[in-house]
């Protein structure tokens, strides 16, 4: 399995300003595998420490932060020789020992030649607690589930991935039906590494769904084990409401759908907990498409997306026949999966600041509003080959953006400043606009 983040890790390794690296991401997106695989390929040896499973290491960080003493102890416990520049030290599930997070500061200040990567399934929650966080002393990297192009490579379709990356639209269009078939598979399987791995082994959708349900059960157990006891019921209710929230024509999150009569203040803590853990992503409304979009953010109006489209499919109990064969009964929820998919591809990149926009009175909506390279780019999402984009046309007439994007199952086409990008290529949006000089 190949992850493009390996290239980012290589850049980090070779940087003269390298600091200890913290990888953020939801449980089971592949953080541990990525760290170990990077160590295997690019270092002579790797020292792997899991603070949740192995309590022997806890005492190393409780007395003081003498890095020389800590390194000596790590050598003794691991049985490995730790050589600066040649050994990768991995601190996994680091949120289980807050003192180890604090220690990263002293590694950066007193022993910068040691290469350290840290990660944790609930690290986002820990970083917002009252621990002494080494601000300015660490680098960050976010890891998401496999993108569609990574999915193609992982499932033995590397040549299809290469065709897509080539942006040879005549060639890509000749393989259109194959791309759409793989995309429908991705809607079902998603990008979580374990379901993808199982799918590559036997192409069995039932096995994939069983693993997805195990992941969802693990998330539910996290609610009970790690969330503050007073918000656990609200976390569960909010989490379970997401499929119905996304299934609405207007996907704006409505607290009343969680529980009748609910208000924002009732669920603020629960929502913060889920977003801190990376299990949901919040996309706020911007009331004006101007830079910076953050200045026009309306935090009370937002959409919520899950970490993975395959998990949304599992929560919605979508069977493979309905999804792969395009059953008409599935029309409404297909739109929800499509928008989830597009967000997932955009969010996996570090290129974009992501919002959405609606007109006053909600007469029209732009599914995503992206800020990148000094531009604000509206993106309208269509689940099928529909090229009618009334909201996008209305938006363009009102705001005259330099570039507008419609993504659908239709072929690539460029009409002045409006481009249609096939859904299976939306992950390449920035690269496409650069190449097309838009």
Secondary structure, 3 states (H helix, E strand, C coil): CCCCHHHHHHHHHHCCCCCEEEEECCCCCCHHHHHHHHHHHHCCEEEEEECCCCHHHHHHHCCCCCHHHHHHHHHHHHCCCCCCCCEEEEEECHHHCHHHHHHHHHHHHHCCCCEEEEECCCHHHHHCCCCCCCCCCEEEEECCCCCHHHHHHHCCCHHHHHHHHHCCHHHHHHCHHHHHHHHHHHHHHCCCHHHHHHHHHHCCHHHHHHHHHHHHHHHHHHHHHHCCHHHHHHHHHHHHHHHHHHHCCCCCCCHHHCCCCCCHHHHHHHHHHHHHCCCEEEEEEECCCCCCHHHHEEEEEEEEEECCHHHHHHHCCCCHHHHHCCCHHHHHHHHHHHHHHHHHHHHCCCCCEEEEEECHHHCCEEEEEEEECCEEEEEEECCCCCCCCHHHHHHHHHHCCCCEEEEECCCCEEECCEEEEEHHHHHHHHHHHHHCCC
